[in-house]
């Protein structure tokens, strides 16, 4: 099978006496109003739980831009649940995948073990937001049907789709706690991992945050910030109408440079950035570094209801500590100014803790139909969860904050 084109197609819809679950290959097959009602992302309605990545605008832009499509190994298999009156009462974003790229919860070892044993790991089902290691809802429920019942039905529907397609497994990554509980009840295996998030303890400004740190960490951050801007660099925050095509051109050059070095090629197309700037401009923050009138580095962030999500960074000039300034310290300043409670700084990175970002556990769920393979993975995950927990405890003992904080 080519890595660029899954060779499975969606099977028949799943149904019982009380609901129907349909499989949709394209977000254009799902009404935007229905999806945003389920995900809590309707325009103009931004509760504290608002997550921009699960919005129809973001997910459809990934598809329409050619970033997450069958040709790149992401064939849509999005589930929608209809109640007895034909109304959409639940949904789940899902893809049939021919690889494990762009997921940030790594299963390459599982794939290797299964294929060495004579199995075929790919394609697999992946319930996630492509290229986005940010926790959010995956089992979307409207409340027209009991929420718990909707979640159970969607989890069961994902299992049924896995079995009907005859694929090795289904994976739900960066899922919210309530979703993990529903998946565990449905027989999925539970996996944990770790990220580093900043928490805004009602700091009045960045100096207020610095005052909460130990003296050594406080001095180091001040030194890094001064170093980052010593070559005459300045920082701009760009959002809303500031996101012009010329600005996006500059940022895409930064993103492309990073993508070429880290992944071999960038995951996201240039058109993707134009689409999201058009559809959700107020949810985007570009932190751009300028020198001699020209942007030379930048990071893209997304603004949620109570948090800032840091995503991609890149540069065309290398300056000491500029990455820390653009990605971490500017994000903290923005969160404090906007009174956002958290900054999520993306996947991995123990170095973030010295800069005020503390360890947080993330969760995923995994369905493996083959019993022997499932038992082997379950044993591995039991040990891995203990290791993640122990490592988090160890990191917390070396907090950068004053002991009283």
N, C-alpha and C positions, 0 to 999 in steps of 0.2 A: 504494500500500500504506500502511495506517495505521502510524504509528510504534509503536503499542502492541500490534500483533498480527502477528507474522511469518506470511506466507501459505504457507510451505513446511511440509511434514510430513516426518517421518523416512521414509526408504525402507527397502527390505528389508535384513536383516542381511547382513554381509559374511562370506564363508566360503571356506576352502580345505580341503585334505585333513587338515590338522593342527590347525586351530582354527576357532572361530566368534567373530565380533565382533558383539555385539548393541548396538542403539541404544535407550537408556532415556530416556523423557521426564521421569521423576520419580525422585527419590532413594528414594522409598518402594518403587520396583520393585527396588531393590538391597538385599540383606541388609546391615544395619549391620555385622555381624561380618565379612562378606567385605570390605566397603569398608575398614574400619579395619585389617584384617589386611594389606591391600595397601598402605595409606598409612602404616603404622607408628604409628597413632593409637589403638590399642586401649586401653580404660580401664585405668588402673593401670600401663601400660607407657609410660614417658616417656624414651626414649633422648635423647642430645644432639641427634639429628636431628629430634626431635618437632616437628611444625608444626601448630598447632591449626587453621589455616584449611583444611587439606585433610581434616579429620576429617568423618565422616558427621554428627556433631552440628552442626557449624558450617554445612556446606553444606545439610543438610536444613532447618535453621532459616531460612536465607535463602528457601528455597522455601515452607515451610509458613506463614511469616509474611506472604507476599505481597510480599516485597521483590524477589526474582529469579524472576519467572514470565513466562509468555507475555504477560500483560497489561501488564507493564512493559518488554517487549522482550527478555526472557531466556527463550526456550523451550528446555528441557533436551534435549540430544542426547548424553547421557553414554554413553561406550563402555565395554563390558565384554568381556573376552576370555575365552572358555572353552577349556580344554584338551581333549584327546581323550576324557577321561572326564567331561566336563561340569562340571568345577570351574572357578570363576572364578580366573584366573591373572593378570589384568591389568585395568586400568581407566584411564579418562581423563575428567576433568570437562569438559564441553563444552556450549555453548549456541548456538542459532540466534538471531542478534541483528538487530534492525531499526534500530539506531543504534550510536553509538560512545561512549555515555555510561558513566561508571563504570568505565573501563578503565585510565586513567593512562599508556597508551602510545598516543600520538595519531596517528591515521591520517585525520584530516579532510581534509588536503591530498590524500591518495590518493583518497579518495571523490570529492572535487570534480573531480579530474583525470579520473577514470574516467567520471563522469557527464557531464562536458562533452564527452567523446569519444563519447558516445552509449551508454555502458554503464549497468549497474544495479549499484551497489555493495552495496546492502542488499537482502535480508538477507545476512549473512555468518556464518561459524562462528567462535566465540571460545572457546578453551580457556584458562580462567582461574578464579580465585576472584572472584566479582563484588564490585566496590567495594573491592578489597583489593590495593594495590600492594606485595605482599610476595613475595619469591622463595620458591619451594617446588617440590616434585616435581609433575610433571604426568603423566608416564608411570609409572603405579603398577604395580609388579610384585611377585609373591609369592615367586618362586623355585621354584615347582613346575614351571614351564617356565623354561628358561634366560633370565636377566634381559635380556640383550642381544637375544635373539630376541623376547621379549615387547615390548620397547620398539620394535623394528623393525616388528613386526606392528601395534601400536597407531598408530604414525606412518603406516604404509601405509593402515590403516583410516581415519584421518582424511582422508587424501588422497582415498580412494575415496568417502567420504561427501560430501566437497566436490563431487566431480564428479557423483555421482548426484543430489544436490540441485540441481545447476546454479547454485550460488551463486558469487559473484565470487572468494571467497578464504577461507582459514582462518588464524587468528592464535593463537599460543601465547605468552602474555605472562608475564613474571616467572618464567621457567623455570629449573630447576637446570642446572648445567653438563652433567651426564651426559645430560639430556634434550635439550639443545641439540645435542650431538654426534649423537644419534640422529636428530633432525629434519634436521640438515644432510645427513646421509648419505642421508636420504629425499628430498632435493631442496628442502627449505625454505630460504628466505632468512634470514640472520642479521642481527638488529638489536641495537644496544646503546644504553643510556641510562645515567643516573647518579642515584644517591641518596647520602645522607649517613648513615653509621652510626657509632656510638660503639663503641670496643673497650676492654674492661676489661682492663688490663694488671696484673691481680692487685692492684688498689688496695685498701688496707685500709679506706679510707673516702673521703668526698668530698674532704677536704683532701689526701689522697694524690693524687687526680686533679688537683686544683688545682696541686699542687707540680710536676706534669709540664709545666705550661703556661708560656709566656713570662710575664714579670712584667706586661706590659700587659694581656694576656688574662685573667690571674688576677684582677687588680684590677677589670676590667670585669665579670666574672662575679659577684664578691662585691658589687659595687655594684648589679647588676641583681637579685640575690636579696634584698638589703635593701630595694630599692625596691618589689619585688613584694608584700612583706608589711607595708609601712609603715602601711597603713590598718587594721591589726588583723586581718588575714587569718591563718588557720591552715590547715594541709594535713592531710587524712586519706588513708590508703591503705585501700581497701576491696576485699576479695576473699572468695571462698567464701560463707559464711553472712551476711557483711555486705551482700550484694547484695539488699537488700529491695526490694519494689515501690516504696516511697516514694523510696528512693535512685535507682532506675531512672527514676522519674517526673522527678526533678530533673535527672538527666543528659540525658534525652530532650529536655527543654526547652532545654538548652544546645545539643545536637546539631541540633535543629530550627532554632534561630536561625542557626547557621552554615550549615546546608543551604539555608535560604531565601535567604541572601545570596550564597552561592557557586554553587549549582547551580539555583536557581529553586524547587526543592522538595527535601526530604530523600529520599535513596535508600532508607533503611531505615525500617521501620515500628516502632511502639512494641512490637508483639508480638515482634519479633525479639529485642529485649533481654531480654524475659521468658523466651523459649525458651532462649537461650544461658546465662542465669543459672541456669536449672534444669538444663541438660544438661552444662554445662562450667564450673561456678562457680569451680573452682580454677585455671582457665586465664585468668581475667579479673582485671585490676587496674584499679580506678577510682581516679584521683588527683583528689580533690575539694577545692576551696578553699571555706572557710567564713568568713562574716563576720556578727557579731551573731547567732550561732546558726542561720544559714541558709546552705545551699550556694548559691554564686553563680557558680561556674565548675568545669569538670572536663574530664578527658581519659580516654578508655578505652584500655587497653593489653591485649595478649594475651601470655601467658607460654608460650614454647616451651621446648624441651629445654635450649638453651644461650643463649637470647636473649629479649629483650623486644621486642615489636612495638608501636610507638605507632600509634594509629589516629585517632580523632576527638576534636576539642576543641570547646568552646563556652563561652559565658558569658552572664549576664544583667546583669552589672555590669562595667564596663571599668576596669581598674587598670593602670597602667604596668608593663610587664615581667612581668605575671602569666602570659601565654602562655608565655614562656621558662621560668618557674619550673615551671609545671604540666606542660608537655609535654616539656621537655628535661632540666632539672636534677633534678627528682624521679625521672624515669626512670633517670638515671645513678645516683642514690642507691640506688634499688631494685635495680638490676642489681648494684651493688657488694655490697649487703647479701646478696643471694641468690646471689652468686658466678656470675652469668650473664656470658657472655663478650662479648655484643654487645647493643646497642640499635639497632633499625632504626626510624628516625624518619619513615617514610613517603616520599611522592613529593616530588621537587624540593627547592629551598631552600638556596641557597648561604650564606644567613645562619646556617645550622646549623654551618658549619665553625668560626666564631669561638667556638662554644660546645662544642667538643670532638668534633664529628661530622665524620668525614673522608669524602672521595669514594670511592664503590664503584661498579663497573660492574654494571649489570643487563642481562639478555638476553631476547630474544624471537625467535620463529621464525614465518615467514610463507609460506604456500603460495598461489600465484597461478597458476591453470591457463592463463590467456590469455598467450601467449608475449610479445607486444609489451608488454603491461602489466607483465608480470613483468620484462622486460629494463629498462624504465624505472625500476621500483622498485629493482631490483638496483643500477643505476648510482647512484641516490640514496643507497642504504644504504652503498655503498662510501665515498662522501665523508662521510656522516654518522658512520660508525665512526671515521674518522680525526679528525674534529672532536671527538667525544666523548673520544677518547684524548688529544688535545692539551690539551683543557680540563682533564681530570683531572690531567695533568702540571703544568699551570700552577697549579691549585689546591693541589696537593701542595707546590709551592715556597713557598706562603704558609701553611704549617701553623701552627696556634696553639701547637704544642708547642715546648718548648726544642729547640734544634738537636741536642743529644745524644740526644733521644728520637725 
